[in-house]
Amino acid sequence: MSRISVMKPWLGAAESEAVAEVIASGWVAQGPRTEAFEQAFAEHQQVGHAVATSSCTTALHLALVVAGVGEGDDVVVPSYSFIATANAPTYIGARPVFADVDAVTGNVTADTVEAALTPATRAIIAVDQGGMPLDLQPLRRLCDERGIALVEDAACGAGSTYRGAPVGVGADISAWSFHPRKLLTTGEGGMLTTNNEAWATRARRLREHAMDVSAAERHGSLLAPQESYSEVGYNFRMTDLQAAIGLVQLDKLDAMVARRRELADIYRSALADVPGVRCATDPDYGTSNFQSFWIEVLPEFPMGREQLLEKLATDEVSARRGIMAAHRQPAYAGHPGQMVPLPVTERLTDHTLILPLYHGLEATDQARVIESIRTAGGA
């Protein structure tokens, strides 16, 4: 049997042609394609400004900086997230304070965030985990009442919706990932979106060493203007090679989401009668892009999560453990940001796994995944 991967990006001839055009143009660094990608992404996400970056992590970093978060501040984050969510505040001298998550969606809620607030809380980072949209409105009210910045880590969220609109729209500022594990990929890369023009302007400057004249402007001038640096900035730029791929991928995003939702429906239907398996599903306030399709292995299932992963591997199916708990990682061992119990985070981390799901997943391969789980469950 051939191995079934947990994910594969949907890349093809159109992306190759787009990159070839950039190479032929002679402009491969951040330039006109990056600007075009920013404009197209902002329009698709129904937001005023988009700023391309080298990764979602650097977008989160910039988001916190432009939102005024700094040394000595607290930032409430889910532990149930890739470690970059906690790292971003750490980079700027702030303290990540871990909040628990909802048992069904895997996302923070207004209640779990409120339990983790401190007098020094300056911002929260709320994650659309695995593409599952978070319930933003209660978080919006909580932040507005306390004067706290609402940062949405929408790394997995491109194509997901919240109350009929794209996720990320209602936050003060949002960060996106274009890593190959995401639907829309540029290899590496990220984006920051916001309706705050001043924040977007500063983020554009900071990502480019805080130069007051962009590299594109300097290289496009016969007599380059003298640049100056008003503050310490960063090198968080995207290349035009990446942006060219991103533009093609953005045109395919709606088709990607439709296909993933179709595959998710097949999983849910096929596993509905298997005791001890709980499948990820849309909340009543939004729709998921199913960047990850995860199941929770409940106590009534005949084997534990680790045994099921081994069974799948024996059947040549590459599944993955669920989302990490950052507070358990050595980097955050004994960290003072663990101030409240995190029972749901720990339960989901220990008992969930991610099944293969990608645009090109063949029906016969998905059937093999389903059969492996059903056999393990005695169904």
C-alpha positions in Angstrom: 0.0 0.0 0.0 1.1 3.6 -0.7 1.5 5.9 2.3 -1.2 8.5 2.8 0.2 11.8 3.9 -1.5 13.9 6.5 -1.4 16.9 4.2 -0.2 18.0 0.7 -0.3 21.6 -0.6 -2.2 22.1 -3.9 0.5 23.5 -6.2 0.8 23.2 -9.9 1.7 24.7 -13.2 0.1 28.0 -12.6 2.3 28.6 -9.5 5.4 27.6 -11.5 4.5 30.0 -14.3 4.0 32.8 -11.9 7.4 32.3 -10.3 9.0 32.1 -13.7 7.5 35.5 -14.6 9.0 37.0 -11.5 12.4 35.6 -12.2 12.2 36.9 -15.8 11.3 40.4 -14.5 14.5 40.6 -12.5 12.7 41.8 -9.4 12.6 38.9 -7.0 12.7 40.6 -3.6 9.8 42.5 -2.0 8.2 44.6 -4.7 5.2 44.9 -7.0 4.0 41.3 -6.7 4.0 41.6 -2.9 2.0 44.8 -3.1 -0.5 43.1 -5.5 -0.8 40.2 -3.1 -1.4 42.5 -0.2 -4.2 44.3 -2.0 -5.8 41.1 -3.2 -5.7 39.5 0.2 -7.1 42.6 1.9 -10.0 42.6 -0.6 -10.7 38.9 -0.1 -10.7 39.2 3.7 -12.8 42.4 3.6 -10.3 44.4 5.6 -8.7 47.8 5.0 -5.0 47.0 5.1 -2.8 43.9 4.6 1.0 43.8 5.2 2.9 40.9 3.9 5.6 39.4 6.2 8.1 36.6 6.3 5.9 34.4 8.5 2.8 34.4 10.7 5.2 34.5 13.7 6.7 37.8 12.5 3.2 39.1 11.7 2.2 38.4 15.3 5.4 40.1 16.5 4.6 43.2 14.5 0.9 43.1 15.5 1.8 43.3 19.2 4.4 46.1 18.6 2.1 48.3 16.7 -0.7 47.7 19.2 1.6 49.2 21.9 2.4 46.0 23.8 5.9 46.0 25.3 8.1 45.0 28.1 6.3 44.3 31.4 2.9 43.8 29.8 0.8 40.6 30.0 -0.7 39.0 26.9 -3.4 36.3 27.4 -2.8 33.5 24.9 -4.1 29.9 24.6 -1.6 27.3 25.6 -3.5 25.0 23.1 -1.7 26.4 20.1 1.5 26.1 18.2 4.3 27.6 20.3 4.7 30.7 18.1 1.5 32.1 19.7 3.3 32.2 23.1 6.7 33.1 21.6 5.5 36.4 20.0 4.8 38.3 23.2 8.0 36.7 24.7 10.1 38.3 21.9 9.1 41.8 23.0 9.5 41.3 26.7 5.8 40.8 27.5 4.6 37.8 29.4 2.3 35.2 27.8 -0.4 34.2 30.3 -2.1 30.9 29.4 -5.8 30.6 29.1 -7.8 27.4 28.7 -10.0 26.6 25.7 -13.5 25.5 24.8 -13.8 21.7 24.8 -15.7 21.6 21.4 -13.9 24.2 19.3 -10.5 24.2 20.9 -10.6 28.0 21.0 -10.4 30.5 23.8 -13.7 32.1 24.9 -14.5 35.3 26.7 -14.9 33.2 29.9 -11.5 31.4 29.7 -9.8 34.7 28.8 -11.4 36.6 31.6 -10.2 33.9 34.1 -6.6 34.6 33.0 -6.6 38.4 32.9 -4.2 40.3 35.2 -3.9 44.0 36.0 -1.0 44.1 33.5 -3.0 42.6 30.6 -2.5 44.8 27.5 -3.7 42.4 24.8 -5.1 38.9 24.1 -4.2 36.7 21.2 -7.2 34.5 20.2 -6.5 31.7 17.8 -8.8 30.1 15.1 -7.4 26.7 15.9 -7.1 24.3 13.0 -9.3 26.7 11.0 -12.2 26.5 13.5 -13.6 30.0 13.8 -13.5 31.5 17.3 -16.5 33.3 18.8 -15.3 36.8 18.4 -18.1 39.0 19.6 -17.9 38.1 23.3 -14.2 38.6 23.1 -14.7 41.9 21.4 -16.9 43.1 24.2 -14.5 42.0 26.9 -11.6 43.8 25.2 -13.5 47.0 24.6 -14.7 47.2 28.2 -11.1 46.9 29.5 -9.2 48.8 26.8 -7.3 45.6 25.7 -6.1 45.0 22.2 -7.7 42.0 20.4 -5.2 40.2 18.2 -6.5 37.3 16.2 -4.0 34.6 15.3 -5.7 33.5 12.1 -2.7 31.4 11.0 -5.0 28.5 10.0 -8.1 30.7 9.2 -8.0 31.7 5.5 -11.4 30.7 4.1 -13.1 30.2 7.5 -16.1 32.5 8.3 -17.6 34.1 11.4 -21.2 35.2 11.2 -21.1 35.3 7.4 -17.9 37.3 7.1 -14.3 36.2 6.8 -12.6 35.5 10.2 -10.2 38.2 11.3 -12.4 41.1 10.3 -13.6 42.0 13.8 -10.2 41.9 15.6 -8.1 45.0 16.0 -5.3 43.2 14.1 -4.9 39.7 12.7 -2.0 37.5 11.6 -2.1 34.8 8.9 0.2 32.0 7.9 1.1 30.7 4.4 3.2 27.7 5.6 2.7 24.5 3.5 0.4 23.1 6.3 -2.1 25.8 5.6 -4.6 26.0 2.7 -3.0 29.0 1.0 0.7 28.6 0.9 3.7 30.5 -0.3 6.2 28.1 1.1 6.8 30.3 4.1 5.3 33.7 4.6 2.6 35.5 6.5 0.3 38.5 6.5 -0.9 41.1 9.0 -4.4 42.6 8.4 -6.1 45.6 10.2 -8.5 48.4 9.6 -6.2 50.7 11.5 -4.2 52.7 8.9 -1.6 54.0 11.3 -0.8 50.5 12.5 -0.6 49.2 9.0 1.7 52.1 8.0 4.0 51.5 10.9 4.0 47.7 10.3 5.1 48.3 6.7 8.0 50.4 7.9 9.0 48.1 10.8 9.2 45.0 8.6 11.8 46.7 6.5 14.3 47.8 9.2 12.0 50.9 9.9 13.3 52.7 6.8 11.3 55.7 5.8 11.8 54.9 2.1 11.0 51.4 0.9 13.4 49.2 -0.9 11.1 49.3 -3.9 11.2 53.1 -4.0 15.0 53.2 -3.6 15.7 50.6 -6.3 13.2 52.1 -8.6 14.9 55.5 -8.6 17.8 56.4 -10.8 19.1 58.6 -7.9 18.0 56.8 -4.8 16.7 59.1 -2.0 18.6 59.1 1.3 16.8 56.8 3.8 16.6 57.3 7.5 15.6 55.0 10.4 13.3 56.5 13.0 13.3 53.4 15.3 14.8 49.9 15.6 13.1 47.7 13.0 13.2 44.2 11.7 13.8 42.2 8.5 10.3 40.6 8.2 9.9 41.0 4.4 8.1 38.7 1.9 9.7 38.2 -1.5 7.9 38.7 -4.9 8.6 35.0 -5.6 6.4 34.1 -2.6 3.8 36.7 -3.4 3.5 35.5 -7.0 2.6 32.0 -5.6 0.3 33.6 -3.1 -1.7 35.4 -5.8 -2.3 32.1 -7.6 -3.2 30.3 -4.4 -5.6 33.0 -3.4 -7.6 32.4 -6.6 -7.8 28.8 -5.6 -8.8 29.3 -2.0 -12.6 29.1 -2.4 -12.2 25.7 -4.3 -9.8 24.5 -1.5 -12.3 25.3 1.2 -15.2 23.7 -0.7 -13.2 20.5 -1.2 -12.0 20.3 2.4 -15.5 20.8 3.7 -16.7 18.0 1.4 -14.0 15.6 2.7 -14.8 16.6 6.3 -18.5 15.8 5.8 -17.4 12.3 4.5 -15.3 11.7 7.6 -18.1 12.8 10.0 -20.7 10.6 8.3 -18.5 7.6 8.1 -17.3 7.8 11.7 -20.6 8.9 13.3 -21.5 5.4 14.5 -18.0 4.6 15.9 -18.3 4.7 19.7 -15.6 6.9 21.3 -14.8 9.1 18.3 -15.8 12.8 18.4 -15.2 14.7 15.1 -14.5 18.3 14.7 -17.6 20.2 13.4 -18.7 23.7 12.6 -19.9 25.9 15.5 -23.3 27.5 15.1 -21.8 30.9 14.5 -19.4 30.1 11.6 -17.9 27.7 9.2 -14.4 26.1 9.2 -12.0 25.7 6.3 -10.9 22.5 8.0 -7.3 23.3 7.8 -7.0 20.4 10.1 -9.6 17.7 10.6 -9.2 16.4 14.1 -11.0 13.7 16.2 -11.0 13.2 19.9 -10.5 9.7 21.1 -12.9 9.3 24.1 -12.6 6.8 27.0 -15.1 4.4 25.4 -12.9 3.8 22.3 -11.2 0.4 22.6 -7.7 1.9 22.4 -6.0 5.1 23.4 -4.9 7.9 21.1 -1.3 6.6 20.9 -2.4 3.1 20.1 -4.7 4.5 17.4 -1.8 6.5 15.9 0.2 3.3 15.8 -2.7 1.4 14.1 -3.0 4.1 11.5 0.8 4.0 10.9 0.7 0.2 10.5 -2.0 0.8 7.8 0.3 3.3 6.1 -1.8 6.3 7.2 0.2 9.4 8.4 -1.9 11.0 11.1 -0.6 13.5 13.7 -1.1 14.1 17.4 -3.4 17.0 18.2 -2.3 20.6 19.0 0.4 21.0 21.5 0.0 22.5 25.0 2.7 25.2 25.0 2.8 25.3 28.8 4.1 21.7 28.9 7.0 22.5 26.6 10.5 22.8 28.1 10.7 26.4 26.9 7.9 27.3 29.2 8.5 24.9 32.1 7.9 26.7 35.3 6.8 29.8 33.4 5.0 32.4 35.6 2.3 32.7 32.9 0.6 29.5 34.0 -1.7 31.1 36.5 -5.0 29.1 36.1 -5.7 25.4 35.6 -5.8 24.2 32.0 -7.8 20.9 32.1 -9.4 21.2 28.7 -6.2 22.1 27.0 -4.5 19.1 28.5 -7.3 16.8 27.7 -7.5 17.8 24.0 -3.7 17.7 23.7 -3.6 14.1 25.1 -6.6 12.7 23.3 -6.9 14.3 19.8 -5.3 13.4 16.5 -5.3 15.0 13.1 -6.4 12.9 10.1 -5.2 13.3 6.5 -7.1 16.1 4.7 -6.0 17.9 1.6 -7.4 19.0 -1.7 -6.0 16.1 -3.7 -7.0 13.3 -1.2 -8.4 10.5 -3.3 -11.7 8.8 -2.3 -9.9 5.4 -2.1 -7.3 6.9 0.3 -9.9 8.5 2.5 -11.8 5.2 2.6 -8.6 3.5 3.8 -8.3 6.1 6.7 -11.9 5.5 7.6 -11.6 1.7 7.5 -8.5 1.8 9.7 -10.3 3.8 12.4 -13.5 1.8 12.1 -11.6 -1.5 12.5 -9.7 -0.1 15.5 -13.1 0.9 17.0 -14.7 -2.5 16.4 -17.3 -1.0 14.1 
